[in-house]
Each structure stands twice: as C-alpha cells, then as structure tokens.
Amino acid sequence: MASHEVTRLLINYKTIEEFKNFREFGAAELYMKEDLEQNIIENDSESPFYGIYFGKKLVARMSLYRIEQKFDRYFEPAQDYLELWKLEVLETYRGKGYGKALVDFAKSFNLPIKTNGRVNSSDFWESMGFEAVTYNPARDRGENPFVWYPEGVHEQPVLTEE
C-alpha cells in the first residue's frame, strides 16, 4: 500500500475552503471551520490541523492538540498528552488506510493520546490499539473517551468523589 503523507495544514482561507468538503457531521464540520477561523484571527502559526491529500484534494483530516501535564486526568504517570479531534476521511476514500495513517502519525510523537469516539466508531479505535477508558462522570461528562498508551503508561486510577 502506498504511504499516505500527513501534512500540517496551513491556517488560511484555502484550508477553510477545503474543509467545506467535510460535511457529513453538519455542526461538527462548522465547528472545525470555526476553530480554523479563530486561529486565523489570532494569527496562530502553530496549526493543530493535519491532513492527507490525494493529488490536490484534501481527503482526510484531524486536529491534534498537546495538553499540558497539569491537565492530565487520564494517564499514569501524569504527563503531556495529545488530544486527537475530528478525525475524518471523505466517504469515497474510506477503507484505504487514510485514517490509520493519521492515527499512526499522532502515535509517532510517542505521547499518550486521548480521543472521543463518535457514534459507531469504537471498532475503528480498537483496531488502532486504543482502549475505552473507565467512565468517570465527573471527568468525561457524557463523552466516550478512547486512549492509546505508549509503553510504560497506563490508565490513571479513577478517584471516586467523596
């Protein structure tokens, strides 16, 4: 299988246009577009957006945020980790390794990764080596977190509220 090259997407209006192809999730698509517009306004040069092109067409994308250790409520030992958001592959390009290439790219930083599985996505995340976390209502607030542990890292014990 040809390797899919992951590219850091530039924060500009061309990228906003490319994001308009990702409409399946309605409000989620608009939300990522708003993220991008906010970054343009702030002139943030460190783009959290990554994608894979097929020719000149953006066919897969995700955003990846580094979360500081002091906010880590998932991993033991506590450390900086990556939050992977809105991984999406255009429908006609699914099943061709684009999603896996994005996940493998995120894993290449060798930091723990947290993501929130969309409805019906648990098989995908499990096939990528992610595990569902022990649900903690105070922390997870209705989300469906999946995590990936690099070697030597495991789940933080869930502290019960007294």
N, CA, C and O of each residue as an XYZ file, in Angstrom:
648
protein
N       0.859     -1.185      0.000
C       0.000      0.000      0.000
C       0.903      1.244      0.000
O       1.858      1.323      0.772
N       0.600      2.180     -0.843
C       1.378      3.416     -0.893
C       1.232      4.147      0.436
O       0.173      4.110      1.062
N       2.299      4.810      0.858
C       2.196      5.520      2.127
C       1.435      6.825      1.890
O       1.581      7.479      0.858
N       0.635      7.170      2.864
C      -0.135      8.409      2.790
C       0.621      9.446      3.605
O       0.788      9.287      4.814
N       1.077     10.504      2.952
C       1.867     11.519      3.641
C       0.967     12.485      4.397
O       0.070     13.100      3.822
N       1.221     12.607      5.695
C       0.455     13.522      6.532
C       1.124     14.890      6.480
O       2.337     15.007      6.655
N       0.323     15.918      6.239
C       0.805     17.287      6.092
C       0.180     18.166      7.163
O      -1.011     18.049      7.449
N       0.978     19.044      7.757
C       0.388     20.043      8.659
C      -0.316     21.065      7.783
O       0.291     21.649      6.885
N      -1.594     21.277      8.046
C      -2.377     22.189      7.208
C      -2.124     23.630      7.623
O      -2.038     23.944      8.811
N      -2.009     24.483      6.646
C      -1.802     25.895      6.923
C      -3.109     26.507      7.412
O      -4.200     26.095      7.016
N      -2.969     27.488      8.269
C      -4.148     28.191      8.767
C      -4.401     29.350      7.817
O      -3.821     30.427      7.955
N      -5.284     29.106      6.845
C      -5.600     30.157      5.891
C      -6.967     29.896      5.272
O      -7.610     28.887      5.563
N      -7.396     30.802      4.427
C      -8.738     30.681      3.861
C      -8.841     29.546      2.858
O      -9.934     29.023      2.641
N      -7.729     29.148      2.236
C      -7.743     27.989      1.332
C      -8.114     26.730      2.125
O      -8.893     25.905      1.649
N      -7.566     26.584      3.315
C      -7.882     25.420      4.148
C      -9.359     25.442      4.542
O     -10.003     24.393      4.569
N      -9.900     26.615      4.845
C     -11.336     26.715      5.152
C     -12.149     26.198      3.965
O     -13.116     25.459      4.147
N     -11.757     26.584      2.756
C     -12.469     26.097      1.560
C     -12.392     24.577      1.479
O     -13.385     23.918      1.172
N     -11.197     24.012      1.758
C     -11.033     22.556      1.700
C     -11.904     21.866      2.748
O     -12.425     20.779      2.496
N     -12.068     22.480      3.913
C     -12.872     21.881      4.974
C     -14.349     21.812      4.582
O     -15.102     21.013      5.139
N     -14.761     22.635      3.636
C     -16.169     22.622      3.243
C     -16.580     21.302      2.596
O     -17.772     21.013      2.493
N     -15.598     20.487      2.151
C     -15.922     19.171      1.601
C     -16.332     18.181      2.681
O     -16.939     17.152      2.388
N     -15.997     18.497      3.943
C     -16.276     17.579      5.046
C     -17.591     17.990      5.693
O     -17.599     18.723      6.682
N     -18.684     17.525      5.142
C     -19.994     17.987      5.606
C     -20.787     16.936      6.356
O     -21.839     17.239      6.918
N     -20.308     15.730      6.373
C     -21.134     14.638      6.892
C     -21.655     14.910      8.295
O     -22.779     14.530      8.624
N     -20.854     15.561      9.120
C     -21.237     15.707     10.521
C     -21.828     17.071     10.824
O     -21.889     17.478     11.984
N     -22.260     17.776      9.796
C     -23.020     19.011      9.997
C     -22.352     19.978     10.938
O     -21.373     20.631     10.578
N     -22.876     20.073     12.141
C     -22.383     21.047     13.118
C     -20.906     20.827     13.427
O     -20.173     21.789     13.659
N     -20.461     19.562     13.431
C     -19.048     19.287     13.718
C     -18.164     19.920     12.648
O     -17.103     20.465     12.952
N     -18.609     19.845     11.392
C     -17.842     20.451     10.297
C     -17.743     21.952     10.525
O     -16.673     22.542     10.379
N     -18.859     22.559     10.880
C     -18.859     24.002     11.104
C     -17.961     24.353     12.282
O     -17.267     25.369     12.260
N     -17.975     23.515     13.302
C     -17.163     23.774     14.476
C     -15.680     23.792     14.115
O     -14.946     24.669     14.570
N     -15.225     22.824     13.295
C     -13.807     22.798     12.926
C     -13.472     24.025     12.078
O     -12.383     24.588     12.193
N     -14.413     24.436     11.227
C     -14.217     25.633     10.420
C     -14.072     26.846     11.352
O     -13.235     27.719     11.120
N     -14.893     26.889     12.401
C     -14.782     27.993     13.359
C     -13.435     27.946     14.085
O     -12.824     28.988     14.324
N     -12.972     26.746     14.433
C     -11.640     26.611     15.044
C     -10.598     27.263     14.150
O      -9.751     28.032     14.605
N     -10.684     26.938     12.876
C      -9.713     27.428     11.904
C      -9.806     28.946     11.773
O      -8.789     29.638     11.773
N     -11.036     29.460     11.660
C     -11.207     30.912     11.543
C     -10.666     31.618     12.780
O     -10.054     32.680     12.665
N     -10.882     31.043     13.960
C     -10.368     31.624     15.197
C      -8.846     31.676     15.162
O      -8.245     32.666     15.580
N      -8.217     30.602     14.658
C      -6.756     30.582     14.567
C      -6.252     31.613     13.568
O      -5.189     32.201     13.771
N      -7.003     31.842     12.489
C      -6.593     32.868     11.521
C      -6.618     34.239     12.204
O      -5.686     35.032     12.065
N      -7.699     34.502     12.941
C      -7.840     35.790     13.622
C      -6.690     35.987     14.605
O      -6.137     37.082     14.714
N      -6.332     34.914     15.322
C      -5.242     35.011     16.305
C      -3.871     34.918     15.652
O      -2.848     35.059     16.322
N      -3.849     34.680     14.335
C      -2.607     34.547     13.580
C      -1.704     33.504     14.227
O      -0.502     33.716     14.383
N      -2.297     32.383     14.598
C      -1.581     31.301     15.262
C      -0.827     30.502     14.205
O      -1.437     29.859     13.352
N       0.511     30.545     14.267
C       1.292     29.869     13.219
C       1.420     28.376     13.469
O       1.713     27.625     12.539
N       1.207     27.926     14.703
C       1.312     26.502     15.024
C      -0.031     25.834     14.769
O      -0.861     25.729     15.672
N      -0.235     25.395     13.572
C      -1.508     24.798     13.208
C      -1.707     23.465     13.907
O      -0.804     22.629     13.905
N      -2.899     23.246     14.518
C      -3.207     21.945     15.096
C      -3.835     20.995     14.076
O      -4.180     19.862     14.411
N      -3.983     21.458     12.828
C      -4.693     20.687     11.811
C      -3.720     19.925     10.918
O      -2.711     20.469     10.469
N      -4.041     18.653     10.668
C      -3.225     17.800      9.806
C      -4.134     17.138      8.793
O      -5.306     16.881      9.067
N      -3.584     16.863      7.621
C      -4.408     16.229      6.605
C      -3.584     15.411      5.641
O      -2.354     15.440      5.649
N      -4.308     14.673      4.802
C      -3.685     13.887      3.739
C      -4.354     14.281      2.435
O      -5.579     14.338      2.335
N      -3.524     14.552      1.442
C      -4.018     14.916      0.116
C      -3.941     13.725     -0.813
O      -3.003     12.931     -0.749
N      -4.930     13.608     -1.674
C      -4.888     12.685     -2.807
C      -4.825     13.604     -4.007
O      -5.820     14.233     -4.368
N      -3.652     13.685     -4.630
C      -3.445     14.727     -5.644
C      -3.518     16.069     -4.944
O      -2.785     16.312     -3.986
N      -4.402     16.948     -5.416
C      -4.548     18.266     -4.791
C      -5.763     18.332     -3.863
O      -6.071     19.394     -3.322
N      -6.446     17.213     -3.677
C      -7.674     17.199     -2.875
C      -7.394     16.717     -1.454
O      -6.796     15.660     -1.253
N      -7.831     17.500     -0.478
C      -7.735     17.097      0.918
C      -8.791     16.017      1.152
O      -9.987     16.278      1.026
N      -8.343     14.791      1.497
C      -9.282     13.673      1.623
C      -9.420     13.164      3.060
O     -10.341     12.405      3.360
N      -8.509     13.577      3.951
C      -8.570     13.146      5.345
C      -7.979     14.248      6.204
O      -7.068     14.963      5.786
N      -8.513     14.374      7.417
C      -8.020     15.446      8.288
C      -8.250     15.082      9.741
O      -9.069     14.223     10.069
N      -7.509     15.756     10.596
C      -7.714     15.665     12.042
C      -7.114     16.921     12.665
O      -6.346     17.640     12.025
N      -7.468     17.172     13.905
C      -6.738     18.190     14.658
C      -6.117     17.488     15.859
O      -6.675     16.542     16.415
N      -4.951     17.981     16.236
C      -4.145     17.364     17.274
C      -3.668     18.478     18.201
O      -2.954     19.387     17.778
N      -4.066     18.398     19.457
C      -3.690     19.417     20.436
C      -2.829     18.784     21.520
O      -3.136     17.694     22.004
N      -1.758     19.460     21.901
C      -0.929     18.972     23.010
C      -1.489     19.567     24.297
O      -1.610     20.784     24.436
N      -1.829     18.681     25.239
C      -2.397     19.095     26.522
C      -1.301     18.960     27.578
O      -0.618     17.938     27.651
N      -1.141     20.000     28.393
C      -0.060     20.001     29.387
C      -0.326     19.014     30.516
O      -1.472     18.716     30.854
N       0.757     18.522     31.082
C       0.711     17.531     32.167
C      -0.230     17.943     33.300
O      -0.941     17.103     33.851
N      -0.237     19.231     33.648
C      -1.058     19.659     34.798
C      -2.551     19.436     34.570
O      -3.331     19.439     35.522
N      -2.956     19.240     33.304
C      -4.365     18.986     32.989
C      -4.651     17.501     32.763
O      -5.781     17.130     32.447
N      -3.641     16.657     32.921
C      -3.790     15.226     32.627
C      -4.621     14.538     33.702
O      -4.213     14.451     34.860
N      -5.798     14.049     33.300
C      -6.659     13.293     34.212
C      -6.906     11.890     33.657
O      -7.858     11.218     34.053
N      -6.046     11.455     32.742
C      -6.235     10.157     32.090
C      -5.075      9.199     32.284
O      -5.291      7.994     32.406
N      -3.845      9.706     32.317
C      -2.679      8.833     32.189
C      -1.847      8.785     33.461
O      -1.748      9.764     34.202
N      -1.245      7.611     33.696
C      -0.368      7.369     34.832
C       0.942      6.838     34.266
O       0.904      5.789     33.623
N       2.104      7.478     34.451
C       2.241      8.731     35.201
C       1.643      9.920     34.430
O       1.586      9.904     33.200
N       1.202     10.942     35.164
C       0.655     12.150     34.534
C       1.738     12.790     33.663
O       2.905     12.847     34.052
N       1.349     13.262     32.500
C       2.318     13.821     31.542
C       1.579     14.599     30.461
O       0.351     14.559     30.379
N       2.347     15.311     29.627
C       1.738     15.928     28.452
C       1.149     14.810     27.597
O       1.713     13.719     27.513
N       0.022     15.087     26.972
C      -0.571     14.102     26.070
C      -1.215     14.814     24.889
O      -1.368     16.035     24.890
N      -1.585     14.036     23.888
C      -2.224     14.594     22.693
C      -3.724     14.333     22.732
O      -4.172     13.251     23.110
N      -4.485     15.339     22.337
C      -5.927     15.194     22.187
C      -6.195     15.209     20.684
O      -5.927     16.198     20.001
N      -6.723     14.107     20.186
C      -6.988     13.963     18.755
C      -8.476     14.229     18.529
O      -9.331     13.535     19.079
N      -8.773     15.240     17.715
C     -10.158     15.658     17.468
C     -10.502     15.502     16.000
O      -9.657     15.662     15.119
N     -11.751     15.189     15.764
C     -12.357     15.297     14.436
C     -11.561     14.615     13.333
O     -11.345     15.189     12.265
N     -11.128     13.393     13.596
C     -10.511     12.628     12.524
C     -11.618     12.277     11.541
O     -12.632     11.691     11.919
N     -11.421     12.635     10.293
C     -12.468     12.415      9.300
C     -11.840     12.125      7.947
O     -10.886     12.783      7.533
N     -12.389     11.134      7.269
C     -11.953     10.774      5.919
C     -13.177     10.913      5.019
O     -14.257     10.422      5.351
N     -13.007     11.579      3.885
C     -14.134     11.703      2.949
C     -14.625     10.306      2.564
O     -13.830      9.383      2.388
N     -15.925     10.170      2.437
C     -16.548      8.857      2.311
C     -15.946      7.989      1.208
O     -15.702      6.803      1.429
N     -15.705      8.552      0.035
C     -15.198      7.727     -1.075
C     -13.747      7.286     -0.870
O     -13.244      6.452     -1.623
N     -13.074      7.837      0.140
C     -11.670      7.483      0.392
C     -11.513      6.588      1.621
O     -10.390      6.265      2.009
N     -12.624      6.187      2.233
C     -12.558      5.342      3.439
C     -12.115      3.934      3.096
O     -12.309      3.456      1.978
N     -11.507      3.270      4.093
C     -11.065      1.893      3.910
C      -9.784      1.773      3.103
O      -9.431      0.681      2.657
N      -9.082      2.889      2.910
C      -7.860      2.889      2.104
C      -6.625      3.242      2.944
O      -5.551      3.493      2.397
N      -6.782      3.259      4.267
C      -5.631      3.489      5.132
C      -5.374      4.935      5.511
O      -4.388      5.221      6.191
N      -6.240      5.865      5.086
C      -6.008      7.279      5.415
C      -6.185      7.543      6.913
O      -5.376      8.243      7.521
N      -7.243      6.983      7.503
C      -7.463      7.169      8.940
C      -6.318      6.586      9.740
O      -5.832      7.213     10.680
N      -5.880      5.380      9.372
C      -4.762      4.724     10.057
C      -3.493      5.567      9.931
O      -2.738      5.699     10.894
N      -3.258      6.133      8.756
C      -2.063      6.971      8.559
C      -2.090      8.179      9.489
O      -1.056      8.554     10.041
N      -3.259      8.791      9.669
C      -3.360      9.933     10.589
C      -3.102      9.483     12.029
O      -2.376     10.146     12.769
N      -3.701      8.353     12.422
C      -3.501      7.850     13.786
C      -2.030      7.486     14.000
O      -1.457      7.820     15.037
N      -1.417      6.805     13.029
C      -0.001      6.438     13.163
C       0.877      7.682     13.288
O       1.856      7.688     14.034
N       0.519      8.732     12.554
C       1.260      9.994     12.649
C       1.154     10.539     14.085
O       2.156     10.957     14.665
N      -0.052     10.533     14.650
C      -0.239     11.020     16.025
C       0.584     10.170     17.002
O       1.195     10.702     17.928
N       0.597      8.851     16.790
C       1.357      7.952     17.670
C       2.863      8.203     17.564
O       3.604      7.910     18.503
N       3.319      8.740     16.438
C       4.757      8.923     16.219
C       5.377      9.919     17.210
O       6.596      9.942     17.374
N       4.555     10.737     17.866
C       5.070     11.668     18.877
C       5.394     10.923     20.179
O       6.028     11.478     21.077
N       4.952      9.657     20.270
C       5.175      8.794     21.436
C       4.666      9.413     22.744
O       5.268      9.248     23.806
N       3.552     10.124     22.636
C       2.856     10.640     23.813
C       1.523      9.894     23.900
O       1.004      9.438     22.881
N       0.966      9.766     25.108
C      -0.366      9.173     25.185
C      -1.346     10.016     24.361
O      -1.156     11.221     24.191
N      -2.389      9.367     23.857
C      -3.372     10.062     23.026
C      -4.762      9.797     23.593
O      -5.093      8.668     23.954
N      -5.560     10.843     23.665
C      -6.971     10.726     24.033
C      -7.800     11.207     22.844
O      -7.454     12.189     22.187
N      -8.890     10.504     22.581
C      -9.834     10.954     21.570
C     -11.226     10.655     22.075
O     -11.399      9.853     22.993
N     -12.219     11.293     21.485
C     -13.606     10.983     21.817
C     -14.212     10.266     20.632
O     -14.345     10.833     19.548
N     -14.576      9.017     20.848
C     -15.130      8.229     19.757
C     -16.504      8.729     19.364
O     -17.363      8.947     20.218
N     -16.710      8.912     18.059
C     -18.046      9.227     17.573
C     -18.902      7.973     17.655
O     -18.393      6.869     17.842
N     -20.178      8.155     17.516
C     -21.106      7.020     17.498
C     -20.636      6.020     16.442
O     -20.281      6.404     15.327
N     -20.638      4.752     16.797
C     -20.256      3.649     15.896
C     -18.792      3.672     15.460
O     -18.449      3.072     14.442
N     -17.917      4.358     16.215
C     -16.506      4.396     15.811
C     -15.627      3.507     16.685
O     -14.419      3.435     16.463
N     -16.213      2.824     17.683
C     -15.374      2.081     18.640
C     -14.571      0.972     17.960
O     -13.435      0.716     18.360
N     -15.125      0.308     16.947
C     -14.363     -0.739     16.243
C     -13.110     -0.159     15.607
O     -12.043     -0.769     15.664
N     -13.235      1.033     14.995
C     -12.079      1.679     14.374
C     -11.005      1.956     15.430
O      -9.842      1.598     15.242
N     -11.395      2.595     16.542
C     -10.410      2.978     17.547
C      -9.753      1.746     18.158
O      -8.546      1.738     18.399
N     -10.548      0.699     18.410
C      -9.965     -0.523     18.965
C      -8.997     -1.157     17.976
O      -7.964     -1.693     18.377
N      -9.322     -1.102     16.683
C      -8.412     -1.665     15.675
C      -7.114     -0.876     15.591
O      -6.108     -1.393     15.104
N      -7.121      0.376     16.061
C      -5.926      1.225     16.073
C      -5.153      1.084     17.383
O      -4.166      1.788     17.596
N      -5.596      0.174     18.269
C      -4.885     -0.047     19.528
C      -5.337      0.853     20.658
O      -4.671      0.927     21.690
N      -6.462      1.541     20.484
C      -6.997      2.400     21.545
C      -7.906      1.566     22.446
O      -8.445      0.540     22.029
N      -8.066      2.024     23.686
C      -8.944      1.358     24.637
C      -9.935      2.378     25.176
O      -9.605      3.553     25.338
N     -11.151      1.921     25.454
C     -12.116      2.785     26.139
C     -11.620      2.980     27.567
O     -11.136      2.032     28.185
N     -11.733      4.195     28.101
C     -11.320      4.424     29.487
C     -12.463      4.037     30.419
O     -13.618      3.959     30.002
N     -12.132      3.798     31.670
C     -13.161      3.582     32.683
C     -13.940      4.883     32.796
O     -13.368      5.932     33.093
N     -15.239      4.814     32.561
C     -16.036      6.046     32.519
C     -16.069      6.720     33.881
O     -16.365      6.091     34.897
N     -15.761      8.011     33.883
C     -15.791      8.823     35.098
C     -16.722     10.001     34.814
O     -16.332     10.923     34.097
N     -17.948      9.996     35.360
C     -18.930     11.034     35.015
C     -18.418     12.454     35.261
O     -18.714     13.362     34.483
N     -17.653     12.650     36.336
C     -17.169     13.999     36.647
C     -16.176     14.481     35.596
O     -16.147     15.666     35.262
N     -15.367     13.568     35.075
C     -14.326     13.937     34.111
C     -14.852     13.889     32.683
O     -14.568     14.785     31.889
N     -15.614     12.853     32.350
C     -15.934     12.585     30.947
C     -17.214     13.262     30.458
O     -17.393     13.425     29.251
N     -18.093     13.655     31.351
C     -19.285     14.445     31.011
C     -19.992     13.981     29.742
O     -20.246     14.781     28.842
N     -20.303     12.708     29.672
C     -21.059     12.213     28.520
C     -20.227     11.936     27.287
O     -20.755     11.462     26.282
N     -18.930     12.222     27.343
C     -18.063     11.887     26.207
C     -17.784     10.389     26.220
O     -18.114      9.690     27.178
N     -17.179      9.913     25.151
C     -16.870      8.495     25.010
C     -15.369      8.370     24.754
O     -14.963      8.038     23.641
N     -14.526      8.633     25.785
C     -13.084      8.715     25.526
C     -12.437      7.356     25.228
O     -12.730      6.343     25.863
N     -11.552      7.386     24.239
C     -10.668      6.266     23.945
C      -9.254      6.792     24.102
O      -8.971      7.948     23.788
N      -8.360      5.926     24.594
C      -6.981      6.357     24.807
C      -6.021      5.339     24.221
O      -6.329      4.155     24.084
N      -4.849      5.846     23.883
C      -3.740      4.998     23.429
C      -2.580      5.238     24.378
O      -2.204      6.375     24.662
N      -2.021      4.129     24.864
C      -0.933      4.202     25.837
C       0.381      3.815     25.184
O       0.503      2.698     24.682
N       1.380      4.711     25.174
C       2.721      4.271     24.794
C       3.249      3.332     25.888
O       2.668      3.241     26.970
N       4.323      2.657     25.605
C       4.897      1.719     26.579
C       5.183      2.423     27.899
O       5.692      3.543     27.923
N       4.847      1.748     29.000
C       5.134      2.294     30.329
C       4.067      3.228     30.867
O       4.212      3.761     31.967
N       2.999      3.435     30.112
C       1.926      4.341     30.527
C       0.663      3.506     30.691
O       0.418      2.581     29.917
N      -0.135      3.835     31.699
C      -1.412      3.156     31.853
C      -2.473      4.138     32.353
O      -2.197      5.323     32.539
N      -3.677      3.634     32.566
C      -4.791      4.494     32.952
C      -4.610      5.021     34.368
O      -4.203      4.289     35.270
N      -4.918      6.307     34.552
C      -4.914      6.902     35.888
C      -6.032      6.253     36.686
O      -7.116      6.043     36.142
N      -5.812      5.928     37.953
C      -6.926      5.388     38.743
C      -8.050      6.425     38.812
O      -7.802      7.619     38.984
N      -9.275      5.950     38.676
C     -10.424      6.865     38.766
C     -10.683      7.135     40.240
O     -10.953      6.221     41.019
N     -10.594      8.407     40.605
C     -10.843      8.778     42.001
C     -12.332      8.986     42.177
O     -12.948      9.754     41.438
N     -12.905      8.320     43.132
C     -14.335      8.498     43.368
C     -14.551      9.735     44.215
O     -13.795     10.017     45.145
N     -15.589     10.458     43.875
C     -15.904     11.687     44.613
C     -16.475     11.274     45.969
O     -17.377     10.439     46.036
N     -15.960     11.848     47.029
C     -16.463     11.528     48.385
C     -17.630     12.416     48.711
O     -18.199     12.314     49.797
